[in-house]
Amino acid sequence: MIISGPMLDGYLPGGKLRFPSSVAVTTPASAVAAVDWLVAQGVDFIKVQSVISHDAYLAAAAEAHKRGLPIVGHVPDTVRIKEVVEAGQKSIEHLMGIFEGCSNEEDKFIKGDGNLKLLLTTQDQRKCNALTELLVQTQTWQVPTLAWQRGGTFLDQRDLKHQPLEKYVPAYWRDVTWRRFTDEMMPDLLRDPLTLRQQYFAGNLLMVGALHRAGVPFMAGTDSAPGVYIMPGFSLHDELANFVEAGFTPMEALQTATSNPAKFLGMEGRDGSVESGKIADLVLLSANPLDDIHNTQKITAVIANGQLFDRATLDQILVKVESAAKQQK
């Protein structure tokens, strides 16, 4: 496991943290102190959230660089994506800052005055080309979490009472965590008509395809815990299909979850591919995912940590997961 520890974030207007486990950062000095504390805890990287202030973010990024740790995560609300890239952030999640960086009204979004319609109607191809070139030159990794994006963008269109994976969901996620996120997201979501949101998500797919063709590196991620019915494990298969929908070949999609993360983590010598001398857990399939990426779900066996789990054993594990989910409150 490669672990960030608590995220760095600022306070919401009501004086609370969006995620209670985050480290509150309000000044450049507190940002430096937070990074130093996390380094002392032995974290592998520093993750930033959205509400951290402009100056505190830059201080955190500089301190992380000084301490030899990568900084990853969100593009904070008051920071331009160009600044984030120039500060050396190694990866950006959820395509954050990219559409704003392509807008000729980016200043309004930095001030918190933007909206979805303005975002979609002010895209400037010249700005976007320059931003894409910067992302390629710096090899700033993207983790677009399209499964999460699709689920959140169309949350009001989903039948949350009849989900096929419901039986695996811990009661706390369903009744507390996801209810909270649904209640928080729905008012903002419903301000935008469905047609506008459809245009936005289509734009996400187009953007991912364009950045990929230009040479921006990508990894698969799903943001499972906050994503309503974005289920760990299962959602990764959805994300691979999303990459193919965005224009990746099936092999390129598979690489976002295998060799690309190994490259990102500097672990190519021991992980990321099935080769002699490397550590490789295996998922054995009954059909070729290069013919159809959905074949990644046709799992007949898994080899993990040198142990074979055949289909019957995997099914038994799922039964145990279902049982555990019922018991968790």
BELDATA-V647465 format. One record per backbone hydrogen bond with DSSP energy under -1.0 kcal/mol. NH is the residue of the N-H (numbers start at 1). CO is the residue of the C=O. If there is no record, write none. Layout:
((NH	CO) (NH	CO))
//
This chain:
((8	47) (9	23) (12	16) (15	12) (22	19) (23	7) (25	9) (31	27) (32	28) (33	29) (34	30) (35	31) (36	32) (37	33) (38	34) (39	35) (40	36) (41	37) (42	39) (43	38) (44	3) (46	70) (48	72) (49	8) (57	53) (58	54) (59	55) (60	56) (61	57) (62	58) (63	59) (64	60) (65	61) (66	62) (67	63) (68	65) (69	64) (72	46) (74	48) (77	50) (79	76) (84	80) (85	81) (86	82) (87	83) (88	85) (89	84) (90	71) (92	141) (93	73) (94	143) (96	93) (98	95) (101	97) (102	98) (104	122) (109	105) (110	106) (111	107) (113	108) (119	115) (120	116) (121	117) (124	102) (128	124) (129	125) (130	126) (131	127) (132	128) (133	129) (134	130) (135	131) (136	132) (137	133) (138	134) (140	135) (141	90) (142	217) (143	92) (149	145) (150	146) (151	147) (152	148) (153	149) (154	150) (155	152) (157	154) (158	155) (160	158) (162	159) (166	163) (168	165) (169	166) (171	325) (174	170) (175	171) (176	172) (177	172) (178	173) (180	176) (181	177) (182	178) (183	179) (184	180) (185	181) (186	182) (189	185) (190	186) (192	189) (197	193) (198	194) (199	195) (200	196) (201	197) (202	198) (203	199) (204	200) (205	201) (206	202) (207	203) (208	204) (209	205) (210	206) (211	207) (212	208) (213	209) (214	210) (216	211) (219	142) (220	256) (227	223) (230	227) (234	232) (235	231) (238	234) (239	235) (240	236) (241	237) (242	238) (243	239) (244	240) (245	241) (246	242) (247	244) (248	243) (253	249) (254	250) (255	251) (257	254) (260	255) (262	258) (263	259) (264	260) (265	261) (266	263) (267	262) (270	267) (271	267) (275	273) (278	275) (279	270) (282	303) (284	301) (286	298) (291	288) (292	288) (295	292) (296	293) (297	294) (298	295) (299	297) (300	284) (301	284) (302	309) (303	282) (304	307) (307	304) (309	302) (314	310) (315	311) (316	312) (317	313) (318	314) (319	315) (320	316) (321	317) (322	318) (323	319) (324	320) (325	321) (326	322) (327	323) (328	324))
//
